[in-house]
Amino acid sequence: MPIRVNDTEVPAPEDARVSLLDLLREHLHLTGTKKGCDQGACGACTVLLDGNRVLSCLTLAAQAEGREVRTIEGIAGAAGELHVLQRGFVEHDGLQCGYCTPGQICSAIAMAEELRRGDPSYVTPDIAAGPAAVTREEIRERMSGNLCRCGAHNGIVEAIEAMLAETAA
């Protein structure tokens, strides 16, 4: 069964042991998704699988068969217009070396949907009610699986805040 990657159907690899990360980078040459730790600890390889964030280094390509994968290459608009979050990263200095940026952006897009659904996090005061307000603490907790060695965390949080404000209007 094929895998839909950024709106294009691609055949699943014959070898069932191929990770989603290796399928994207080595077979499809979509190098925007980064190989960081290759152990699921850094978040550099985060992509969207049916709209949910996954660590592609820990996900087998076979798990994506018949599903939709969205990478950083598929985030921008059809006419090449940057996604609101991509613009926010630029405007708020949410990147320095840029290595973690694709994973940060994919993760934050999925995080915004989690917030819209009312999914609680570790810092949500009332788990049954979900997050009452989107605080910096809430954003930082939800993004804690995506590491940035350059220290651009403040700019990343500001870019996410700007995206949430723009998309809520």
C-alpha positions as CSV (number, residue, x, y, z in Angstrom):
1,M,0.0,0.0,0.0
2,P,1.5,3.4,-0.9
3,I,2.3,6.2,1.5
4,R,1.1,9.7,0.8
5,V,4.0,12.1,1.3
6,N,3.2,15.8,0.9
7,D,0.2,15.0,-1.3
8,T,2.1,12.6,-3.5
9,E,1.7,8.8,-3.4
10,V,5.0,6.9,-3.0
11,P,5.5,3.2,-2.8
12,A,6.3,1.7,0.6
13,P,9.9,0.4,0.8
14,E,10.2,-3.3,0.2
15,D,12.3,-3.7,3.4
16,A,9.9,-3.5,6.4
17,R,12.8,-2.4,8.6
18,V,13.2,1.0,6.9
19,S,12.4,3.9,9.2
20,L,10.2,6.7,8.1
21,L,13.2,9.0,8.5
22,D,15.3,7.0,6.1
23,L,12.5,6.6,3.6
24,L,12.1,10.4,3.5
25,R,15.8,11.3,3.4
26,E,17.5,8.4,1.6
27,H,14.8,7.1,-0.7
28,L,12.7,10.3,-1.4
29,H,15.6,12.8,-1.0
30,L,13.4,15.0,1.3
31,T,16.3,16.2,3.4
32,G,14.4,18.9,5.3
33,T,13.7,16.3,8.0
34,K,16.8,16.0,10.0
35,K,18.5,13.0,11.6
36,G,19.6,14.2,15.0
37,C,20.1,11.6,17.7
38,D,18.4,8.7,15.8
39,Q,17.0,7.6,19.2
40,G,13.9,9.8,19.6
41,A,15.4,12.1,22.2
42,C,15.9,15.4,20.2
43,G,12.8,15.9,18.0
44,A,14.8,17.0,14.9
45,C,13.1,14.3,12.8
46,T,9.5,15.2,13.8
47,V,7.0,15.0,10.9
48,L,3.3,14.9,10.8
49,L,1.5,11.6,10.3
50,D,-2.2,12.1,9.7
51,G,-1.7,15.5,11.3
52,N,-0.1,14.1,14.5
53,R,3.5,14.6,15.3
54,V,5.7,11.6,15.2
55,L,9.4,11.0,15.6
56,S,10.3,9.6,12.1
57,C,13.5,7.9,13.4
58,L,11.3,5.7,15.7
59,T,8.5,5.1,13.2
60,L,8.8,2.4,10.6
61,A,7.8,3.4,7.1
62,A,5.5,0.4,7.0
63,Q,3.5,2.1,9.8
64,A,2.8,5.0,7.4
65,E,1.3,2.8,4.6
66,G,-2.1,4.2,3.5
67,R,-1.5,7.3,5.6
68,E,-0.6,11.0,5.0
69,V,2.9,12.2,5.9
70,R,3.7,15.9,5.9
71,T,7.3,17.0,6.1
72,I,8.7,20.5,6.3
73,E,8.8,20.5,2.4
74,G,5.0,20.2,2.4
75,I,4.2,22.9,5.0
76,A,4.3,26.0,2.8
77,G,1.3,27.0,0.7
78,A,0.8,25.8,-2.9
79,A,2.2,29.0,-4.4
80,G,5.3,28.8,-2.2
81,E,3.9,31.2,0.4
82,L,5.4,30.4,3.8
83,H,3.2,29.0,6.5
84,V,2.3,31.5,9.2
85,L,4.6,29.6,11.6
86,Q,7.5,29.7,9.1
87,R,7.1,33.4,8.8
88,G,7.0,33.7,12.6
89,F,10.3,31.8,13.0
90,V,11.9,34.4,10.7
91,E,10.2,37.4,12.3
92,H,10.9,36.3,15.9
93,D,14.4,34.9,15.4
94,G,13.2,31.4,16.2
95,L,16.2,29.9,14.5
96,Q,20.0,30.2,14.5
97,C,21.7,27.2,12.8
98,G,18.3,25.9,11.6
99,Y,19.0,22.3,12.2
100,C,16.1,21.7,14.6
101,T,13.7,24.1,12.8
102,P,11.9,21.6,10.5
103,G,11.1,19.4,13.5
104,Q,10.2,22.4,15.7
105,I,7.7,23.7,13.0
106,C,6.1,20.3,12.4
107,S,5.8,19.8,16.1
108,A,4.3,23.2,16.8
109,I,1.7,22.8,14.0
110,A,0.5,19.5,15.6
111,M,0.7,21.1,19.0
112,A,-1.7,23.9,17.9
113,E,-4.2,21.2,16.9
114,E,-3.8,19.5,20.3
115,L,-4.6,22.8,22.0
116,R,-7.7,23.3,19.7
117,R,-8.9,19.9,20.7
118,G,-8.4,20.7,24.4
119,D,-5.8,18.0,25.0
120,P,-4.2,18.5,28.4
121,S,-0.4,18.5,29.0
122,Y,1.6,17.9,32.2
123,V,1.2,21.5,33.2
124,T,-2.5,21.8,32.5
125,P,-4.1,22.7,35.9
126,D,-7.4,20.9,35.2
127,I,-6.9,17.8,33.1
128,A,-10.6,17.2,32.7
129,A,-11.2,20.8,31.4
130,G,-8.1,20.9,29.2
131,P,-5.9,24.0,28.9
132,A,-7.8,27.1,29.9
133,A,-5.3,29.5,28.4
134,V,-2.2,29.1,26.2
135,T,0.6,30.2,28.4
136,R,4.3,30.2,27.7
137,E,4.6,27.4,30.3
138,E,2.1,25.4,28.4
139,I,3.9,26.0,25.1
140,R,7.3,25.1,26.6
141,E,6.0,21.9,28.1
142,R,4.4,20.8,24.9
143,M,7.5,21.6,22.9
144,S,9.9,20.0,25.4
145,G,10.5,17.0,23.1
146,N,12.1,19.3,20.5
147,L,15.6,20.5,21.5
148,C,17.5,23.5,20.2
149,R,21.2,23.6,21.0
150,C,21.6,27.2,19.8
151,G,19.3,28.6,22.5
152,A,16.6,30.0,20.2
153,H,13.9,28.8,22.5
154,N,12.5,32.3,23.3
155,G,12.1,33.1,19.6
156,I,10.5,29.7,19.0
157,V,7.9,30.4,21.8
158,E,7.3,33.9,20.4
159,A,6.8,32.5,16.9
160,I,4.3,29.9,18.2
161,E,2.4,32.5,20.2
162,A,2.2,34.7,17.1
163,M,0.9,31.7,15.0
164,L,-1.7,30.8,17.7
165,A,-2.9,34.5,17.8
166,E,-3.1,34.8,14.0
167,T,-4.9,31.5,13.5
168,A,-7.4,32.1,16.4
169,A,-8.6,35.3,14.7
